[in-house]
Amino acid sequence: MGQAGGSPRERFEALFEGYHADVAAYVRRRAPAAVVEDVVSDTFLVAWRSLDHLHDDPLPWLYGVARRVLANDVRGERRRAVLAERLARERDREDQGVSAEVSEPLQAALLSLSEREREAVLLIAWEGLTPAQAAGVVGCSGATFRGRLFRARRHLARGLGSGASSDGCLEMATEAGA
């Protein structure tokens, strides 16, 4: 195809008309229907940019370009899925009142607590309240709150295992509730 045969526009139109169906069929056999047209369009965009360097038989080259465009699309989709999953986990943690600023083991241990137990630990450890003050926040008696805090500390220590000192949260909750 090279330099011969008219203006760049005419050469590209001839290339597109001559090979679009083949490239689309190639992509259709390898990709979900939702991405076929995008991959084919991107393939011919590369062909337009490389028009002066095409050989007399451009079909194998077009297949190679389509293959790489499709691989890029698959990698991009994987990255988007991983990012969406990470954002969903972050949103869930934030919705449950667990900061993304703490270690993964502590996040997991806090999320394993019941909502009431988690609130008891967080009011003491992160907000710096006394058990009496925290009891007032959650609307229960001091004795009820101290029992809840005791259970929460025990569950948190179990969830953290040997890393019970992670982020100082357990020590703070233990000292404040003692």
SULHUJO-V53435 format. One record per residue. N is the residue number from 1. RES is the residue in three letters. PSI is psi in degrees with one decimal (999 if undefined). OMEGA is omega in whole degrees, -180 to 180 (999 if undefined). D_FIRST is the distance of its C-alpha to the first C-alpha in whole Angstrom. Layout:
BEGIN
<<N/RES/PSI/OMEGA/D_FIRST> <N/RES/PSI/OMEGA/D_FIRST>>
END
This chain:
BEGIN
<<1/MET/-43.6/170/0> <2/GLY/-135.6/-175/4> <3/GLN/-17.8/-172/7> <4/ALA/154.1/167/6> <5/GLY/43.2/170/8> <6/GLY/-165.7/-177/11> <7/SER/161.4/178/12> <8/PRO/-38.4/180/11> <9/ARG/-45.6/-180/13> <10/GLU/-42.3/180/12> <11/ARG/-40.9/180/8> <12/PHE/-42.6/178/10> <13/GLU/-40.3/178/12> <14/ALA/-41.4/178/10> <15/LEU/-47.1/-178/8> <16/PHE/-49.4/-179/12> <17/GLU/-37.0/-177/14> <18/GLY/-27.4/-171/12> <19/TYR/-5.2/-178/12> <20/HIS/-47.7/-178/15> <21/ALA/-41.0/179/18> <22/ASP/-45.6/-179/17> <23/VAL/-42.3/179/17> <24/ALA/-41.3/178/20> <25/ALA/-42.1/178/22> <26/TYR/-48.6/-178/21> <27/VAL/-41.5/-179/22> <28/ARG/-33.9/180/25> <29/ARG/-12.1/-174/26> <30/ARG/-6.9/-172/27> <31/ALA/157.2/173/28> <32/PRO/146.9/-177/31> <33/ALA/-31.0/-177/30> <34/ALA/-22.4/-176/31> <35/VAL/-4.5/-174/28> <36/VAL/-52.2/-177/25> <37/GLU/-37.9/178/24> <38/ASP/-43.2/-180/24> <39/VAL/-43.4/179/22> <40/VAL/-43.1/178/19> <41/SER/-45.9/179/20> <42/ASP/-35.1/178/20> <43/THR/-45.3/-180/17> <44/PHE/-22.9/172/14> <45/LEU/-43.5/176/16> <46/VAL/-40.9/179/15> <47/ALA/-41.0/178/11> <48/TRP/-43.7/-179/12> <49/ARG/-24.8/-177/14> <50/SER/16.7/-172/11> <51/LEU/-38.1/-178/8> <52/ASP/-10.8/-176/8> <53/HIS/7.6/-178/8> <54/LEU/148.9/179/6> <55/HIS/177.6/-179/5> <56/ASP/-30.1/178/4> <57/ASP/88.1/-173/7> <58/PRO/-7.6/-174/7> <59/LEU/-48.9/178/11> <60/PRO/-38.6/178/13> <61/TRP/-42.5/178/12> <62/LEU/-40.3/176/13> <63/TYR/-42.6/179/16> <64/GLY/-42.3/178/17> <65/VAL/-45.4/180/16> <66/ALA/-40.4/179/18> <67/ARG/-44.5/180/21> <68/ARG/-39.2/178/21> <69/VAL/-43.4/179/22> <70/LEU/-42.2/178/24> <71/ALA/-41.0/176/26> <72/ASN/-40.1/179/26> <73/ASP/-42.3/179/28> <74/VAL/-45.7/178/30> <75/ARG/-42.7/179/31> <76/GLY/-41.0/179/32> <77/GLU/-40.7/177/34> <78/ARG/-44.8/179/36> <79/ARG/-41.3/179/37> <80/ARG/-40.0/179/38> <81/ALA/-43.3/179/40> <82/VAL/-43.8/179/42> <83/LEU/-43.7/179/42> <84/ALA/-40.6/178/44> <85/GLU/-44.1/180/46> <86/ARG/-43.0/179/47> <87/LEU/-38.0/178/48> <88/ALA/-42.0/178/50> <89/ARG/-43.2/179/52> <90/GLU/-44.2/180/53> <91/ARG/-42.9/179/53> <92/ASP/-43.0/180/56> <93/ARG/-43.5/179/57> <94/GLU/-38.9/178/58> <95/ASP/-28.8/-179/59> <96/GLN/6.2/176/62> <97/GLY/23.6/179/63> <98/VAL/120.5/-178/61> <99/SER/145.2/176/60> <100/ALA/-1.4/-178/56> <101/GLU/-4.5/179/58> <102/VAL/165.3/-177/60> <103/SER/157.7/178/59> <104/GLU/-45.2/-180/57> <105/PRO/-40.0/179/60> <106/LEU/-40.2/176/63> <107/GLN/-47.1/-179/60> <108/ALA/-42.8/-180/60> <109/ALA/-42.4/179/64> <110/LEU/-40.4/180/65> <111/LEU/-19.9/179/63> <112/SER/-15.6/178/65> <113/LEU/157.2/172/68> <114/SER/163.4/-179/69> <115/GLU/-40.9/180/68> <116/ARG/-43.4/180/72> <117/GLU/-42.9/180/72> <118/ARG/-43.2/179/69> <119/GLU/-38.8/179/71> <120/ALA/-48.2/-180/74> <121/VAL/-44.5/-176/72> <122/LEU/-37.1/178/70> <123/LEU/-37.2/-180/73> <124/ILE/-53.0/-172/75> <125/ALA/-42.2/-174/72> <126/TRP/-34.5/-178/70> <127/GLU/-14.1/176/72> <128/GLY/24.3/179/75> <129/LEU/157.2/171/77> <130/THR/162.9/177/81> <131/PRO/-36.8/179/81> <132/ALA/-43.4/179/84> <133/GLN/-43.7/-180/81> <134/ALA/-36.8/177/78> <135/ALA/-39.0/177/81> <136/GLY/-36.2/180/81> <137/VAL/-44.9/-176/78> <138/VAL/-6.1/175/77> <139/GLY/42.8/176/80> <140/CYS/173.0/179/82> <141/SER/161.2/178/85> <142/GLY/-39.8/-179/85> <143/ALA/-41.3/178/86> <144/THR/-43.0/-180/83> <145/PHE/-43.1/180/81> <146/ARG/-37.2/176/82> <147/GLY/-43.4/178/82> <148/ARG/-42.6/180/78> <149/LEU/-40.0/178/77> <150/PHE/-48.7/179/79> <151/ARG/-40.3/-180/77> <152/ALA/-43.9/178/74> <153/ARG/-41.9/180/74> <154/ARG/-46.1/179/75> <155/HIS/-38.8/179/72> <156/LEU/-43.7/178/70> <157/ALA/-40.5/178/71> <158/ARG/-41.4/180/71> <159/GLY/-32.0/180/67> <160/LEU/-19.7/-180/66> <161/GLY/-132.3/-178/68> <162/SER/-16.6/179/69> <163/GLY/33.3/-174/67> <164/ALA/-15.0/179/69> <165/SER/4.2/-175/70> <166/SER/125.0/176/66> <167/ASP/8.1/178/66> <168/GLY/-0.4/-176/69> <169/CYS/-45.2/-177/69> <170/LEU/-42.0/180/72> <171/GLU/-43.9/-179/74> <172/MET/-43.3/180/74> <173/ALA/-35.5/-180/75> <174/THR/-47.3/-178/77> <175/GLU/-43.9/-177/79> <176/ALA/-30.6/-177/79> <177/GLY/-1.9/-176/81> <178/ALA/999/999/83>>
END
